[in-house]
């Protein structure tokens, strides 16, 4: 799933963006998209960096007014050798007044399944030491799925960053979760495959992970995937870590759009309490005409995560319902609630990430 990009999501001459976790090898290829959102010509620069921060290649592009380009195989197109993984693409413009939309698709070479990699600001917010990944998995799913989550830790600061990872689990008070520490060198990224299995020794479980770093310019992104029924290749989704601006609060509910439950697709909703205090969460499911199809009310323990499977029918809509919206809100003062949905193909088990 790819959202339309709003003004604050665009690259400008004052704010470049980075696309993280790109690769070109026998398993995955990466295409980058750049689009000029203005009616004036714009120059765009792409710079490719290794996981250790070394420049691998660069290229400049002159875009016509409202022009879009896909840079196919962007990792090798910019000069890195085939077999290169865990790279970062910096997208910038020197054109005053320019606004550039960008994202990348990391595509499985066997199944052609793309993961959406959204841009994040290169100059990260100062208040970004703590990030919550609402869900991670090392677990069997419905229809024979077997989901595992890979995590990439990003350190854009000039000093090494120590990340404390806390596995919060699900449907429990997460404050007593297991903690592990991983260190990321300055201006580098660290890829962690199967984070629950390799870091926490989990053999079958799922839940949220809280990341707390001792540097400010850090970020977390993840990919959760499963082999298809054939067992060859993968289907998966990318989910970013959530920061201060991403939560539903008492003043700002969040909406998940385009949900469905039918013979082709099922939808799971993820809800996670991002605070160490109890929080109440209300869910309202609406039809495409705005009619209320169902509601739910939930009391969450501190740092509790819940997955609401087949959320469309769980809230009372009949099977076969599509094009619904889920409004996630909380009346709790100081409450911060992370949410997203996974729309999953009933045949391939391929999930799409629906961000709020």
N, C-alpha and C positions, 0 to 999 in steps of 0.2 A: 504494500500500500504506500502511496506517495501523496502527502498532503499538498494542497496549494500553498504557496509561500506568501506570507504577508510582509508588509514593509520592514518590520524588525528582523525578518529572516534573511534579508538580502545582503550580499557583499557590496560595500561602498568603498570609496577612496579612504575612508577613515576606519573601516572595519573589515578585515579579511576574514576568511573562514577556512576551517580545516575539515577534511574528510579522512576518517581514521579506519585502519584495519583493511586497507586495499591489498589485492594480491593478483598475481598472474602466474599460474603454474598448471600442473596437470589436473588439478582438482577444481580450480576456480579461475575465472577471468573477471576483469573489472572494466565497466564502461562508466565514464564520467559525463555528466550533462551540465552545460553552461547555457544560460539564456539571458539575453539582454532585456530587461524589464522596462526600458525607456524608448522613446522615439528619437533618440540621438545615438550616433555611433559611439562605441565604447571599446577600450582596449582591456583585455583580461590576461593576467599572467598566472601560469600554473607552475608550481615548484613541488617536486617529489622528494620526500625525505625517507631515509631508512628508519628502522626502529630505534637506532642509536642517535638519530639526529643528523646524519650525514646527507648532504645534497646528492641525489641520484640523477637528477635531470630537471630541465625546465623548458618552457615554451610559452611564447606570447601569441595571442589571438586577437584579431581585430573583428569585432562583431558589428554587423549592420544594425540599424534600428529594429528592435523587437526580434532579432535573430536568435535562433536556438541552434546549438551544435551538440552532437554526441561525439565524444572522443573515445572511440572503440579501442579496447585493449590499452587503456591509458598508462598502465605501469610500463609496458614495453615501448609504447609510443613515445614516452618521455625519456627513454634511454636506458631504463633498467633491464637487466637480463631476464629472460623467462625463468621461472622458478623463484621469483622474488615475492615475499609475503610480508605482512605486518608493516606496510608503508603508510605514510601520511601525505596527503595532497593538500597544499595550501593554495587557495584561490583568492586572488587579489585583483584590484583595478586601480590604475593611476588616473583614471578619467574623472574629473570633478563632476558631481551630479549623477554619476552612473549608479545603476542598481542592477546587480547580477544575481540571478537565481542559480543555485547549484545543488547537485546531489550525485551520489554514485550508486551503481547497481553492481554488487558482487554476485556473480552468476555461477552456479554449479555447472561444471563442464559436461556432466552426464545427464542431469535432469533438466537443465536450462532454468532452474529455479533461481530467481533473483532475490537478494536481500537489499533493502533500501538503507543506504548510509546517508543520513542527513548531515548537513554542514553545521559546525559549531563555531562560535566566534574564536578567532585566534587569541585575542586579548580577553581571557576569561574573566568573569566577574570576581571581584575580591572575595565575596562571600560564597566560596565554592569549595570549602574543605570537606564537606559532608555530602554524600550522594547516596540515594537509596535505589537499588535495583529491585523493582516490585516483585519480580519472580525469577527464579532459576530452577533448573531441574536436572536430576539424574534419576529418571523414573520411566516406567512403562505408561503409555497413554492409551486412549480409546482406539479401537480398530487396529490394534497391533503396533501402534507407534512406540518409539523408544527415544525419548527426548533427553538431550544433554546440552548444557549451556557453557559456551566459551566466553571469557571476559577479557577485555582489553583495558588496561590501566594507562592513563595518559598523564604525563607530567610535563607541563609546558613552562615550568619554573627553571631558574638557573641553578637550583640546588637539588640534590637527591630528595625524593619524597618517600616517606614511610607510610604505607597504607595499612590500616587495621581493618580487616575484613571480618564482619560478624554475621554468621548465618543465623537468621531469625526464625527459620522454619515456617510452619503454617498452622493456623488455628491454635495458637498458644501465645503466651506472654514471651515476647522475643528478647527481653532484657537479659535473660540468662544464657543466650546463645553462645556457641563456641566462637572464639576469636583467634585469628591468625594474622601474621604481619608479612607483607611483601614490600620490597624496596624497589623503586623505579629510579634509574639514573636521571640526571638533569636533562631536560629537553629530549626525553625518550618515551617510548611506549613499551609496555610489557604485556605480551599475550599469554593468557592462562587457559589452556584447553581443559574442558570438562571441570569447571571450577569446583563443583561439589565433590566430585570423585578425587581429584588430585590435591586439592587444598584441605578439604574437610573430611576426606575418607568416607564419604557417603556412598552407600551401595544402592539405596532406593529411598528417595525423598525429594521434596521440592519446597520452595519458599523464598522469601525475600532475603537480600543481603544488604547490610549497611556498611558503607565505606567511609572511613574517617581518616583523613590525611593530615600530615603536619606541614604541608605546603598549600598555598591557596590556589595556584593555577593548575588544577588537576581536573580530570574528567573520567567517567566510566562509560563504556559501551559494551553491549553483549550481543551474542548470537545464540539462539536456541534452535537445534535442528534434530531431525530424525531421518533414518534411512527410509526410503519408500517401501511399499509392500514387496517390490522386487529385490530389495536389499542392496541395490547398486546406486551410488550417489547419495544425495541428501536433499531434503526439503527443509526450509527453516525461515527464521525471521530475525531481524535485528531489533533490539530494544535498548534505548539509552538509559543511563542512570538518571534519576530525577533529582533536580535541585530546587532551590527556594521558589522559583517562579513557576514551577510545574504542578504544584499541588492544588487540589480542591481545598478551599477554606470556607469559613463561615461567611466570607464576603464575596467569594468567587467560586461558584459551582463549576464543574467541568462536564463536557458532553462527549460521548463516544458515538460516532455516527456511522450509519450503514450496516448495522448488525442484522443477522438473519439466523433462522433455524429451519432447515428444510432438508430434503433428501440430498442436496448438493453440498451444503455447508452447515457447520455448527459453530456457535460462538461461545467462548469462555471469557468471562470478565475477571480481571485481577484487581483486588482492592487491598491496599496496605496502609496501615497507620504509621506515619513517619515520625511520631513523637513517642516519648516515654510516659505518656499519660493516656488514660482511656479516652476513646472518641466514639461518638455516635455517627453512623453513616446512613443516609437515605438514598435509595435508588428509585428512579421513576423512568419507566419504559414508555416511550411515545411512538405512535405510528407516524408515517410520513406526512399525514395531515395534521399532526399535533395532538391527536386524541391520546389520552392516557390508557395504555394497555395493561399496566400492572405496576405495583410498587413493592418495595422491600425495605425493611428497617433492620439495622444491624448494630450491635454494640461490640466494639473492638477493644481488646486488651492492649496495653502498651506494646508498640512495635509488632502488632499482630498482622499477619497476611492471610487473606482468604482468596481462593479461586472459586468463583461461582460458575460451575459447569452448566452448559446449555442455558445461559442466562435468559434468553428470550422466553423459552417455555417455563423456566424456573420462576419467572415473575408473572406468569399467568397467560401469556399469549399462546395461541394454538400453534402446533407444528405446521410448518409451511409459511410462517410469517417472515417477511423480509423488509428491508429499508426502514428499520427502526432506529431510534436514538435512545441512548441510555444517559440520563442526567444523574451525575454523582454529586451529592452535596453533604455538608455537615453543619449542624447548628452549634457544634462545640467550640467555644471560644478558645483560640489558640490551636485548634485542630488543623492538621495538615495531612491530607489523604492523597496517596499516589494511586493512579488508576490507568489501565489500558485494557484493550480487548484483543483477543486473538480469534480471527475468523478462519476456521480450519476446513479445508477441503475434505469431504467425507471419503473420497476415494484414495487420494495420495497422502493424507494427513499433513498437507502443507499449510502452515499458519501464515496469515497476513497480520501485521501489527497495525492496530488502530489506536493512535495516540489521541489524548484529549485535546 
